[in-house]
Amino acid sequence: MTELAINAADRDIADDLCEQVRSAYVDRTPLRIVAGDTRAFYGRVVEGKPLDISSHSGIVSYDPVELVVTVRAGTRLSALNAVLAEQQQMLAFEPPAFGDASTIGGAVATGLSGPRRPWAGAARDFVLGTRVITQEGKLLRFGGEVMKNVAGYDLSRLMAGAQGTLGVLADISFKVLPIPTASHSLRLELGLGDALTKLAELGRQPLPITAAAWHAGGLFIRLEGGSSSVNATKERLGGETLAPEFWQQLRDHQHAFFNLEEGQALWRLSLPPHTPPLKIDTAEASLFYDWGGSQRWVKTHLDANTLRTACQSAGGHSTCFTPHTLNGTDSPFTPLNPVVEKYHRNLKAQLDAHGIFNPGRLYAAF
């Protein structure tokens, strides 16, 4: 087990962050929590005094045998991934990196996961515990470093996707997994209907699939696991070999699909498994199917209401990833129904009574 001692400099940084929060709480000063700032596009614009946590970085402890790592929120994703790779391990939820400065705190705060999500789990599923700076400027620990260490309210996992609206992430403990011993990516020439049928068929079988996407006549599949299983499935499916970088480009929005024309907005549609194509004017929208079809990226000139109506009619929800474009929206996340909004308000009131943490980031009301 590798464990780094908390030195005086580390304590000074943490104490300074706590003091800044404490002062903001007393003065009712809104704070904009920032580190790498590579995810500033995701959500509503926050007006507030910057609280820079980028200097609160580094690995606190890492036990490759127990598959647990604890890391400070300002640590760059690239640095953490490099350390894990030395031990042939990884963050199984494949957090997107939207730039070299991407941090692990930002990855957890946004709660975004990569192509492996349907087969491995979401970001929140791998969070074991956190240390959080509360509204009073106290540094408190929640959860722990084992999977079953939660009694009562699971605040650690609530922080995943909260976008810093409930407190300041300081440290996060994760469950990590071994990197698969074998991997192969392939492309099959299939139309959308045939591709969705194929994915439904493959999903009912015990195959080592860890990513599946479709775009522009191509079904893309990643196989990972033991060599014999991967090789047997590769021979069975056929297709042409696909460069493994494809999945990183899709995850980080570096694929050519994500180049937008003037006035276009990028939307993410989250849908139930096996949802057929939505009734969207394909002349006005270009789609990229991910997560076996459950996550669909849409770049379009269509208005928010049209997309949301089509998505909600299929039992899904939609998020605008470019809310500040001409045809984006000032409400990038799906509006909450009254019951869910009540719970959001109550939670916000308990954890951020004066609304100092990233106010308005998720919704204008709080």
C-alpha positions in Angstrom: 0.0 0.0 0.0 1.3 3.4 -1.0 0.4 6.2 1.4 1.6 9.8 1.4 1.9 11.7 4.6 -0.2 14.8 4.9 2.5 17.5 5.3 2.2 21.0 6.6 1.8 22.4 3.1 -1.1 20.1 2.4 -2.8 21.1 5.7 -2.2 24.8 4.9 -4.0 24.4 1.5 -6.9 22.6 3.0 -7.2 25.1 5.9 -7.1 28.0 3.5 -9.9 26.5 1.4 -12.0 25.9 4.6 -11.4 29.5 5.7 -12.5 30.8 2.3 -15.7 28.9 2.5 -16.2 29.9 6.1 -15.8 33.5 5.2 -18.2 33.2 2.2 -20.8 31.6 4.5 -20.6 34.4 7.0 -20.7 37.1 4.3 -23.3 35.3 2.0 -20.8 35.5 -0.8 -21.5 33.1 -3.8 -18.6 30.9 -4.7 -17.7 29.4 -8.2 -15.8 26.2 -7.5 -13.0 25.7 -10.1 -9.9 23.6 -10.7 -9.1 22.7 -14.3 -12.3 24.5 -15.5 -12.5 22.1 -18.5 -16.2 21.4 -17.8 -17.4 25.0 -17.5 -19.6 24.4 -20.5 -21.6 21.8 -18.7 -24.5 23.5 -16.9 -25.5 27.1 -16.3 -23.1 29.9 -15.9 -22.2 30.6 -12.2 -21.6 34.1 -11.0 -19.5 34.1 -7.9 -16.1 34.5 -6.4 -13.7 31.8 -7.7 -12.7 29.1 -5.2 -9.7 27.5 -6.8 -9.0 23.9 -5.6 -6.4 23.0 -8.2 -3.5 23.2 -5.7 -5.3 20.6 -3.5 -3.9 17.7 -5.5 -2.1 14.4 -5.2 -2.7 10.8 -4.2 -3.4 10.4 -0.5 -3.2 6.6 -0.5 -3.3 3.7 -2.9 -3.6 0.0 -2.2 -3.4 -2.0 -5.5 -4.2 -5.2 -3.6 -7.4 -3.9 -2.1 -8.2 -2.0 -5.4 -8.7 1.3 -3.5 -7.3 4.7 -4.2 -7.9 8.0 -2.3 -7.0 11.2 -4.2 -7.4 14.9 -3.7 -10.0 16.6 -5.9 -7.6 18.9 -7.7 -5.5 16.0 -9.0 -5.4 15.9 -12.8 -7.1 12.9 -14.4 -4.0 12.2 -16.5 -1.8 11.9 -13.4 -4.2 9.6 -11.6 -4.7 7.4 -14.7 -0.9 7.1 -15.1 -0.4 6.0 -11.5 -3.1 3.4 -11.9 -1.8 2.1 -15.2 1.6 1.4 -13.6 -0.3 -1.3 -11.5 -2.4 -2.4 -14.5 -5.5 -0.8 -13.0 -8.0 1.8 -14.0 -11.1 3.9 -13.2 -13.7 1.5 -14.7 -16.2 4.3 -15.4 -13.9 5.9 -17.9 -14.4 9.6 -16.9 -14.2 11.9 -19.9 -11.3 14.3 -20.0 -12.2 17.5 -21.9 -8.7 18.9 -21.8 -5.3 18.3 -20.2 -6.3 20.2 -17.1 -9.3 17.9 -16.3 -9.3 16.9 -12.7 -10.8 14.0 -10.8 -12.9 16.4 -8.7 -14.5 17.8 -11.8 -15.1 14.2 -13.1 -17.0 13.3 -10.0 -18.8 16.6 -9.7 -20.3 16.3 -13.2 -20.9 12.5 -12.7 -20.1 11.8 -16.4 -19.1 8.3 -17.5 -17.5 6.9 -20.6 -18.4 4.1 -23.1 -18.0 1.4 -20.5 -20.9 2.8 -18.3 -23.7 0.2 -19.2 -21.4 -2.7 -18.5 -19.3 -1.5 -15.5 -21.4 1.1 -13.8 -21.6 4.9 -13.3 -19.1 7.2 -11.6 -21.1 7.3 -8.4 -21.0 3.4 -8.2 -17.2 3.6 -7.7 -17.1 6.3 -5.1 -16.5 4.8 -1.7 -16.1 7.9 0.4 -15.3 11.6 0.3 -14.0 14.4 2.4 -16.2 17.5 1.9 -15.9 21.1 2.9 -19.3 22.0 4.3 -21.0 25.3 4.2 -19.6 26.2 7.7 -16.0 25.6 6.4 -15.6 22.3 8.1 -13.7 19.4 6.5 -15.8 16.3 7.1 -15.4 12.7 6.0 -18.3 10.7 4.6 -18.3 7.0 3.7 -15.0 5.2 3.8 -12.7 2.9 1.7 -14.9 -0.2 1.5 -18.0 -0.9 -0.5 -20.2 -1.5 2.6 -19.5 1.4 4.8 -22.6 3.5 4.5 -25.2 4.1 7.2 -28.0 6.5 6.7 -27.7 9.3 4.0 -25.1 8.5 1.4 -23.7 12.0 0.9 -20.5 10.8 -0.9 -22.5 9.5 -3.8 -24.9 12.5 -3.7 -21.8 14.6 -4.6 -21.5 12.7 -7.9 -23.3 14.8 -10.4 -24.2 17.6 -7.9 -21.8 20.0 -9.7 -20.5 21.4 -6.5 -23.9 22.7 -5.4 -23.9 20.8 -2.1 -20.3 21.3 -0.9 -16.7 21.3 -2.0 -15.2 18.0 -2.8 -11.7 17.8 -1.1 -10.8 14.1 -1.3 -12.4 11.1 -3.0 -11.9 7.3 -2.4 -12.5 5.0 -5.4 -12.9 1.4 -6.1 -10.6 0.7 -9.1 -10.5 -2.4 -11.3 -7.8 -4.3 -13.2 -7.2 -3.4 -16.8 -8.5 -6.3 -19.0 -5.8 -8.6 -20.2 -7.1 -8.6 -23.8 -8.9 -6.0 -25.9 -10.2 -5.8 -29.4 -12.4 -3.2 -31.2 -14.2 -3.8 -34.4 -16.6 -2.2 -36.9 -19.5 -3.8 -38.7 -21.2 -2.3 -41.7 -24.8 -2.1 -40.6 -27.8 0.3 -40.9 -29.4 1.7 -37.8 -32.3 -0.7 -37.6 -30.1 -3.8 -38.1 -27.5 -2.4 -35.7 -30.1 -2.0 -32.9 -31.5 -5.5 -33.6 -27.9 -6.9 -33.4 -27.2 -5.1 -30.1 -30.3 -6.5 -28.6 -29.4 -10.0 -29.7 -25.8 -9.7 -28.4 -27.0 -8.2 -25.1 -28.8 -11.4 -24.3 -25.6 -13.4 -24.5 -22.6 -13.7 -22.1 -20.1 -11.9 -24.4 -17.1 -9.7 -23.3 -18.6 -6.5 -24.7 -17.6 -3.3 -22.9 -18.6 -0.6 -25.4 -21.0 -0.4 -28.3 -21.9 2.6 -30.6 -23.4 3.3 -33.9 -22.9 6.2 -36.4 -23.2 6.7 -40.1 -23.7 3.1 -41.1 -21.1 1.6 -38.7 -21.7 -0.5 -35.6 -18.6 -0.2 -33.3 -18.0 -2.8 -30.6 -15.2 -3.2 -28.0 -14.4 -6.6 -26.6 -12.4 -6.9 -23.3 -11.6 -9.7 -20.9 -9.6 -12.9 -21.1 -7.7 -13.7 -24.3 -9.7 -16.8 -25.1 -13.1 -15.1 -24.7 -12.1 -12.0 -26.7 -10.5 -14.0 -29.5 -13.5 -16.4 -29.8 -16.0 -13.5 -29.9 -13.8 -11.6 -32.4 -13.8 -14.6 -34.7 -17.6 -14.9 -34.3 -18.5 -11.3 -35.0 -15.9 -10.6 -37.8 -15.9 -7.1 -39.1 -12.9 -4.8 -39.6 -10.4 -4.0 -36.9 -11.1 -0.6 -35.3 -8.3 1.5 -33.7 -8.8 1.5 -29.9 -8.4 5.3 -29.9 -11.9 5.5 -31.3 -13.3 5.1 -27.8 -11.2 7.8 -26.2 -12.2 10.2 -29.1 -15.8 9.4 -28.5 -15.5 9.7 -24.7 -13.7 13.1 -24.8 -15.7 14.5 -27.7 -12.7 14.6 -30.1 -14.5 12.6 -32.8 -15.3 14.6 -35.9 -19.0 14.2 -35.1 -18.6 16.7 -32.3 -17.6 19.5 -34.6 -20.6 21.8 -34.7 -21.8 24.1 -37.4 -22.8 27.7 -36.6 -26.0 27.7 -34.7 -26.0 24.0 -33.8 -26.3 22.8 -30.3 -25.1 19.4 -28.9 -27.6 17.4 -26.9 -27.2 14.2 -24.9 -30.3 12.0 -24.8 -30.5 9.3 -22.0 -33.0 6.6 -22.9 -34.2 3.2 -21.7 -32.4 0.2 -23.3 -33.7 -0.9 -26.7 -35.5 2.4 -27.4 -36.3 2.6 -31.1 -35.2 5.7 -33.1 -37.0 8.8 -31.9 -39.4 10.8 -34.0 -36.9 13.6 -34.8 -36.5 15.2 -38.2 -33.3 13.6 -39.4 -32.8 16.4 -41.9 -32.4 18.7 -38.9 -30.4 16.4 -36.6 -27.3 14.3 -36.8 -27.1 11.4 -34.2 -24.4 9.3 -32.7 -25.6 6.3 -30.7 -23.5 5.3 -27.6 -24.0 2.9 -24.7 -25.6 0.4 -27.0 -28.2 3.0 -27.9 -29.1 4.2 -24.4 -27.1 7.4 -24.8 -27.6 9.4 -28.0 -25.7 12.5 -29.0 -27.6 14.9 -31.2 -26.2 17.9 -32.9 -29.0 20.0 -34.3 -30.7 23.4 -35.0 -33.9 22.1 -33.4 -35.3 23.9 -30.4 -35.1 22.5 -26.9 -38.8 21.8 -26.5 -38.9 19.7 -29.6 -36.1 17.5 -28.5 -37.3 17.2 -24.9 -40.8 16.3 -26.0 -39.5 13.5 -28.2 -37.1 12.2 -25.5 -39.6 12.3 -22.7 -42.3 10.5 -24.7 -39.8 7.6 -24.9 -39.2 7.7 -21.1 -35.8 9.5 -21.2 -34.3 12.8 -20.4 -32.1 15.3 -22.3 -29.2 17.6 -21.5 -27.8 20.4 -23.6 -24.0 20.3 -23.7 -23.7 23.7 -25.4 -26.3 25.8 -23.5 -24.8 29.1 -24.5 -25.0 28.6 -28.3 -27.6 30.3 -30.5 -30.0 27.4 -30.4 -29.1 26.1 -26.9 -31.1 26.9 -23.8 -30.6 28.6 -20.5 -32.0 25.5 -18.8 -29.6 22.8 -20.0 -31.0 20.1 -17.7 -34.5 18.6 -17.9 -36.9 20.5 -15.7 -37.7 18.8 -12.5 -41.2 17.6 -11.7 -42.7 19.2 -8.5 -42.0 16.2 -6.2 -38.4 15.8 -7.2 -37.9 19.6 -7.1 -39.2 19.6 -3.5 -36.5 17.1 -2.5 -33.8 19.1 -4.3 -34.8 22.2 -2.5 -34.9 20.5 0.9 -31.5 19.0 0.3 -30.0 22.3 -0.9 -31.5 24.1 2.1 -29.9 21.6 4.5 -26.4 21.5 3.0 -26.2 25.0 1.5 -28.6 27.2 3.5 -27.2 30.5 2.1 -26.8 29.3 -1.5 -23.0 29.9 -1.7 -22.0 26.8 -3.6 -22.1 27.2 -7.4 -25.5 28.9 -7.2 -27.7 28.3 -10.3 -25.3 25.8 -11.8 -28.0 23.1 -12.2 -31.2 25.1 -12.1 -31.9 28.8 -11.8 -34.0 28.3 -8.7 -31.2 27.0 -6.6 
